[in-house]
Amino acid sequence: MRDVEAEAEKTLSILGMARRAGVLIIGQDSVKSRLSRRDKLFILFPEDAPYSSEKTFTSLSKKADHAVLNGISTERLSHAIGVNRAVVVALPERSGFVSGIKSSIEGGVVIGQSESI
């Protein structure tokens, strides 16, 4: 049986480190801008993100991996990365943080796949 709370804590810790390292992309405008430059991103949504936000980003980038973070609310995500309200965050696919997050959410919450995976 999966321990969703432990996975959530590990994911939030990794996202906090990515923020401090300056590689975490935060907010709809920033993520859209990077997608328009055709950057390969791993896009993450808190579990309570509006469906319209998720749909917008998945349609913008059919080849990007994206995941809904089970057990992580918008408020909890925002607090962990030190912002007021984060509905979407992303990491460059080439960053080492992506593999850490994918391993911490092992169990089926990655809902999109890029061609490289």
MDAnalysis code that builds the backbone (N, CA, C; Angstrom):
import MDAnalysis as mda
import numpy as np

u = mda.Universe.empty(351, n_residues=117, atom_resindex=np.repeat(np.arange(117), 3), trajectory=True)
u.add_TopologyAttr("name", ["N", "CA", "C"] * 117)
u.add_TopologyAttr("resid", np.arange(1, 118))
u.add_TopologyAttr("resname", ["MET", "ARG", "ASP", "VAL", "GLU", "ALA", "GLU", "ALA", "GLU", "LYS", "THR", "LEU", "SER", "ILE", "LEU", "GLY", "MET", "ALA", "ARG", "ARG", "ALA", "GLY", "VAL", "LEU", "ILE", "ILE", "GLY", "GLN", "ASP", "SER", "VAL", "LYS", "SER", "ARG", "LEU", "SER", "ARG", "ARG", "ASP", "LYS", "LEU", "PHE", "ILE", "LEU", "PHE", "PRO", "GLU", "ASP", "ALA", "PRO", "TYR", "SER", "SER", "GLU", "LYS", "THR", "PHE", "THR", "SER", "LEU", "SER", "LYS", "LYS", "ALA", "ASP", "HIS", "ALA", "VAL", "LEU", "ASN", "GLY", "ILE", "SER", "THR", "GLU", "ARG", "LEU", "SER", "HIS", "ALA", "ILE", "GLY", "VAL", "ASN", "ARG", "ALA", "VAL", "VAL", "VAL", "ALA", "LEU", "PRO", "GLU", "ARG", "SER", "GLY", "PHE", "VAL", "SER", "GLY", "ILE", "LYS", "SER", "SER", "ILE", "GLU", "GLY", "GLY", "VAL", "VAL", "ILE", "GLY", "GLN", "SER", "GLU", "SER", "ILE"])
u.atoms.positions = np.array([
    [0.835, -1.193, 0.000],
    [0.000, 0.000, 0.000],
    [0.873, 1.247, 0.000],
    [0.494, 2.211, -0.823],
    [1.257, 3.450, -0.931],
    [1.037, 4.342, 0.278],
    [2.066, 5.036, 0.683],
    [1.962, 6.017, 1.750],
    [1.932, 7.393, 1.084],
    [0.713, 7.873, 0.797],
    [0.537, 9.128, 0.062],
    [1.172, 10.294, 0.813],
    [1.061, 10.308, 2.130],
    [1.613, 11.411, 2.919],
    [3.137, 11.451, 2.818],
    [3.789, 10.295, 2.889],
    [5.252, 10.250, 2.763],
    [5.680, 10.691, 1.363],
    [4.939, 10.257, 0.346],
    [5.237, 10.674, -1.029],
    [5.074, 12.180, -1.174],
    [4.013, 12.726, -0.572],
    [3.758, 14.167, -0.639],
    [4.890, 14.948, 0.022],
    [5.313, 14.510, 1.193],
    [6.399, 15.200, 1.904],
    [7.699, 15.181, 1.098],
    [8.019, 14.035, 0.532],
    [9.238, 13.928, -0.277],
    [9.154, 14.830, -1.502],
    [8.000, 14.834, -2.156],
    [7.811, 15.682, -3.336],
    [7.942, 17.154, -2.977],
    [7.312, 17.568, -1.878],
    [7.395, 18.973, -1.450],
    [8.832, 19.356, -1.102],
    [9.559, 18.443, -0.494],
    [10.958, 18.695, -0.163],
    [11.784, 18.907, -1.434],
    [11.569, 18.065, -2.429],
    [12.292, 18.190, -3.695],
    [11.934, 19.499, -4.388],
    [10.647, 19.853, -4.376],
    [10.231, 21.117, -5.003],
    [10.844, 22.318, -4.275],
    [10.942, 22.238, -2.958],
    [11.591, 23.308, -2.195],
    [13.065, 23.448, -2.569],
    [13.746, 22.323, -2.724],
    [15.153, 22.371, -3.145],
    [15.284, 22.943, -4.557],
    [14.364, 22.558, -5.442],
    [14.386, 23.073, -6.815],
    [14.158, 24.581, -6.821],
    [13.288, 25.051, -5.947],
    [13.041, 26.498, -5.840],
    [14.318, 27.211, -5.386],
    [14.951, 26.677, -4.363],
    [16.179, 27.306, -3.859],
    [17.304, 27.250, -4.887],
    [17.298, 26.214, -5.724],
    [18.319, 26.093, -6.772],
    [18.005, 26.972, -7.982],
    [16.814, 27.551, -7.999],
    [16.453, 28.457, -9.084],
    [15.967, 27.788, -10.361],
    [15.569, 26.524, -10.280],
    [15.113, 25.835, -11.495],
    [13.605, 25.612, -11.540],
    [12.906, 25.839, -10.424],
    [11.464, 25.638, -10.395],
    [10.767, 26.795, -11.113],
    [9.890, 26.466, -12.031],
    [9.121, 27.461, -12.780],
    [7.749, 27.517, -12.114],
    [7.374, 28.704, -11.654],
    [6.171, 28.846, -10.841],
    [5.168, 29.763, -11.533],
    [3.929, 29.298, -11.617],
    [2.842, 30.129, -12.104],
    [2.508, 29.904, -13.564],
    [1.248, 30.200, -13.875],
    [0.734, 29.941, -15.210],
    [1.483, 30.713, -16.293],
    [1.721, 31.980, -16.084],
    [2.389, 32.774, -17.117],
    [3.809, 32.300, -17.386],
    [4.538, 31.997, -16.336],
    [5.920, 31.533, -16.498],
    [5.982, 30.191, -17.217],
    [5.093, 29.278, -16.844],
    [5.086, 27.964, -17.491],
    [4.669, 28.105, -18.957],
    [3.633, 28.906, -19.230],
    [3.200, 29.123, -20.622],
    [4.330, 29.706, -21.462],
    [5.054, 30.664, -20.898],
    [6.168, 31.287, -21.615],
    [7.229, 30.257, -21.983],
    [7.584, 29.403, -21.039],
    [8.594, 28.383, -21.304],
    [8.097, 27.364, -22.321],
    [6.813, 27.019, -22.262],
    [6.251, 26.088, -23.245],
    [6.247, 26.701, -24.639],
    [5.993, 28.013, -24.718],
    [5.985, 28.669, -26.033],
    [7.373, 28.682, -26.656],
    [8.405, 28.592, -25.813],
    [9.778, 28.499, -26.323],
    [10.165, 27.050, -26.611],
    [9.185, 26.167, -26.480],
    [9.343, 24.732, -26.749],
    [10.296, 24.043, -25.766],
    [10.409, 24.596, -24.569],
    [11.190, 23.924, -23.527],
    [10.475, 22.638, -23.124],
    [11.247, 21.599, -22.870],
    [10.673, 20.337, -22.398],
    [10.534, 20.432, -20.880],
    [9.288, 20.357, -20.411],
    [9.006, 20.543, -18.998],
    [8.254, 19.360, -18.412],
    [8.407, 19.177, -17.122],
    [7.596, 18.262, -16.333],
    [6.672, 19.163, -15.518],
    [5.385, 19.134, -15.829],
    [4.412, 20.062, -15.255],
    [3.676, 19.377, -14.114],
    [3.532, 20.096, -13.001],
    [2.912, 19.548, -11.802],
    [1.737, 20.411, -11.349],
    [0.650, 19.750, -10.989],
    [-0.552, 20.423, -10.508],
    [-0.893, 19.906, -9.116],
    [-1.281, 20.805, -8.187],
    [-1.787, 20.307, -6.908],
    [-3.110, 19.585, -7.146],
    [-3.503, 18.739, -6.203],
    [-4.698, 17.921, -6.412],
    [-5.980, 18.743, -6.542],
    [-5.986, 19.967, -6.028],
    [-7.188, 20.794, -6.106],
    [-7.094, 21.886, -7.171],
    [-6.163, 21.734, -8.094],
    [-6.032, 22.718, -9.183],
    [-7.299, 22.674, -10.047],
    [-7.730, 23.835, -10.537],
    [-8.903, 23.841, -11.413],
    [-8.659, 22.977, -12.655],
    [-9.667, 22.228, -13.033],
    [-9.556, 21.366, -14.214],
    [-9.185, 22.190, -15.443],
    [-9.699, 23.406, -15.536],
    [-9.412, 24.250, -16.705],
    [-7.924, 24.556, -16.822],
    [-7.253, 24.740, -15.697],
    [-5.800, 24.990, -15.726],
    [-5.066, 23.771, -16.240],
    [-5.429, 22.622, -15.707],
    [-4.785, 21.378, -16.126],
    [-5.014, 21.142, -17.620],
    [-6.235, 21.347, -18.068],
    [-6.567, 21.131, -19.468],
    [-5.796, 22.093, -20.378],
    [-5.673, 23.356, -19.964],
    [-4.935, 24.349, -20.738],
    [-3.495, 23.914, -20.969],
    [-2.832, 23.488, -19.910],
    [-1.417, 23.140, -20.037],
    [-1.198, 21.823, -20.766],
    [-2.088, 20.875, -20.572],
    [-1.906, 19.615, -21.279],
    [-2.168, 19.782, -22.772],
    [-3.060, 20.709, -23.135],
    [-3.286, 20.948, -24.565],
    [-2.161, 21.771, -25.183],
    [-1.519, 22.631, -24.394],
    [-0.393, 23.426, -24.901],
    [0.820, 22.563, -25.203],
    [0.979, 21.518, -24.449],
    [2.174, 20.700, -24.594],
    [1.820, 19.227, -24.527],
    [1.439, 18.686, -25.630],
    [1.033, 17.280, -25.698],
    [2.186, 16.327, -25.369],
    [3.417, 16.770, -25.567],
    [4.560, 15.880, -25.367],
    [5.182, 15.994, -23.979],
    [4.688, 16.918, -23.148],
    [5.270, 17.090, -21.819],
    [4.656, 16.106, -20.840],
    [5.470, 15.627, -19.925],
    [4.936, 14.852, -18.814],
    [4.228, 15.824, -17.893],
    [3.179, 15.361, -17.274],
    [2.487, 16.162, -16.286],
    [1.897, 15.236, -15.239],
    [1.745, 15.758, -14.040],
    [1.249, 14.934, -12.951],
    [0.375, 15.757, -12.029],
    [-0.612, 15.100, -11.460],
    [-1.399, 15.674, -10.376],
    [-0.788, 15.145, -9.091],
    [-0.499, 16.042, -8.179],
    [0.191, 15.672, -6.945],
    [-0.821, 15.263, -5.879],
    [-1.051, 13.969, -5.740],
    [-1.985, 13.453, -4.739],
    [-1.525, 13.831, -3.341],
    [-2.462, 14.304, -2.531],
    [-2.144, 14.657, -1.152],
    [-1.536, 16.032, -0.992],
    [-1.413, 16.781, -2.086],
    [-0.816, 18.122, -2.021],
    [-1.818, 19.133, -2.556],
    [-2.307, 19.986, -1.668],
    [-3.249, 21.034, -2.056],
    [-2.490, 22.250, -2.580],
    [-3.220, 23.157, -3.190],
    [-2.624, 24.413, -3.664],
    [-1.973, 25.146, -2.495],
    [-2.675, 25.192, -1.369],
    [-2.153, 25.889, -0.195],
    [-0.857, 25.250, 0.308],
    [-0.837, 23.947, 0.363],
    [0.346, 23.223, 0.851],
    [1.530, 23.386, -0.098],
    [1.274, 23.281, -1.390],
    [2.330, 23.482, -2.386],
    [2.886, 24.896, -2.286],
    [1.994, 25.870, -2.225],
    [2.403, 27.273, -2.156],
    [3.269, 27.531, -0.926],
    [2.866, 26.990, 0.202],
    [3.641, 27.167, 1.429],
    [5.025, 26.537, 1.305],
    [5.092, 25.360, 0.718],
    [6.368, 24.637, 0.605],
    [7.372, 25.365, -0.278],
    [6.878, 26.077, -1.296],
    [7.807, 26.758, -2.202],
    [7.887, 28.263, -1.936],
    [7.146, 28.724, -0.935],
    [7.268, 30.108, -0.488],
    [6.616, 31.141, -1.387],
    [5.454, 30.803, -1.940],
    [4.707, 31.773, -2.751],
    [3.287, 31.871, -2.218],
    [2.568, 32.888, -2.698],
    [1.219, 33.133, -2.220],
    [0.225, 32.074, -2.692],
    [0.230, 31.775, -4.003],
    [-0.708, 30.776, -4.542],
    [-0.130, 30.193, -5.822],
    [0.139, 28.908, -5.813],
    [0.697, 28.233, -6.982],
    [-0.295, 27.189, -7.485],
    [-0.821, 27.396, -8.691],
    [-1.751, 26.455, -9.286],
    [-1.018, 25.504, -10.225],
    [0.147, 25.915, -10.679],
    [0.955, 25.063, -11.548],
    [2.426, 25.399, -11.331],
    [3.245, 24.363, -11.317],
    [4.700, 24.526, -11.284],
    [5.278, 23.565, -12.315],
    [6.497, 23.832, -12.720],
    [7.134, 22.952, -13.701],
    [8.633, 22.931, -13.458],
    [9.233, 21.868, -13.952],
    [10.683, 21.712, -13.908],
    [11.172, 21.363, -15.301],
    [12.332, 21.871, -15.679],
    [12.914, 21.441, -16.957],
    [13.178, 19.934, -16.903],
    [12.827, 19.237, -17.967],
    [13.025, 17.777, -18.014],
    [14.471, 17.385, -17.733],
    [15.402, 18.241, -18.100],
    [16.819, 17.898, -17.942],
    [17.307, 18.027, -16.496],
    [16.505, 18.621, -15.627],
    [16.954, 18.802, -14.244],
    [16.918, 17.480, -13.492],
    [17.827, 17.313, -12.581],
    [17.876, 16.101, -11.777],
    [16.699, 15.976, -10.826],
    [16.003, 17.068, -10.590],
    [14.868, 17.040, -9.675],
    [13.701, 16.222, -10.237],
    [13.583, 16.164, -11.546],
    [12.469, 15.446, -12.166],
    [12.507, 13.965, -11.811],
    [13.666, 13.355, -11.897],
    [13.736, 11.923, -11.579],
    [13.403, 11.673, -10.112],
    [13.807, 12.583, -9.240],
    [13.474, 12.444, -7.825],
    [11.981, 12.531, -7.578],
    [11.321, 13.441, -8.253],
    [9.870, 13.575, -8.088],
    [9.156, 12.375, -8.688],
    [9.588, 11.954, -9.865],
    [8.934, 10.789, -10.479],
    [9.062, 9.555, -9.597],
    [10.209, 9.388, -8.956],
    [10.358, 8.220, -8.084],
    [9.533, 8.377, -6.808],
    [9.352, 9.611, -6.334],
    [8.573, 9.799, -5.105],
    [7.079, 9.653, -5.351],
    [6.641, 9.843, -6.590],
    [5.213, 9.693, -6.885],
    [4.945, 8.409, -7.659],
    [5.867, 7.484, -7.591],
    [5.699, 6.181, -8.241],
    [4.376, 5.596, -7.796],
    [3.606, 5.157, -8.727],
    [2.323, 4.587, -8.360],
    [1.195, 5.112, -9.218],
    [1.530, 5.762, -10.294],
    [0.513, 6.036, -11.274],
    [-0.021, 7.434, -11.388],
    [0.560, 8.434, -10.706],
    [-0.001, 9.764, -10.855],
    [0.593, 10.551, -12.011],
    [1.621, 10.038, -12.667],
    [2.106, 10.699, -13.876],
    [1.078, 10.396, -14.956],
    [0.402, 11.448, -15.440],
    [-0.743, 11.224, -16.316],
    [-0.484, 11.552, -17.755],
    [0.674, 12.039, -18.084],
    [1.023, 12.296, -19.468],
    [2.423, 11.805, -19.703],
    [2.719, 11.470, -20.929],
    [4.053, 10.966, -21.223],
    [4.627, 11.695, -22.423],
    [5.896, 12.023, -22.340],
    [6.581, 12.588, -23.491],
    [7.108, 11.446, -24.329],
    [7.544, 11.759, -25.514],
    [8.079, 10.727, -26.392],
    [9.389, 10.160, -25.879],
    [10.099, 10.914, -25.041],
    [11.407, 10.467, -24.586],
    [11.332, 9.443, -23.451],
    [10.154, 9.215, -22.913],
    [10.047, 8.285, -21.779],
    [9.428, 6.998, -22.217],
])
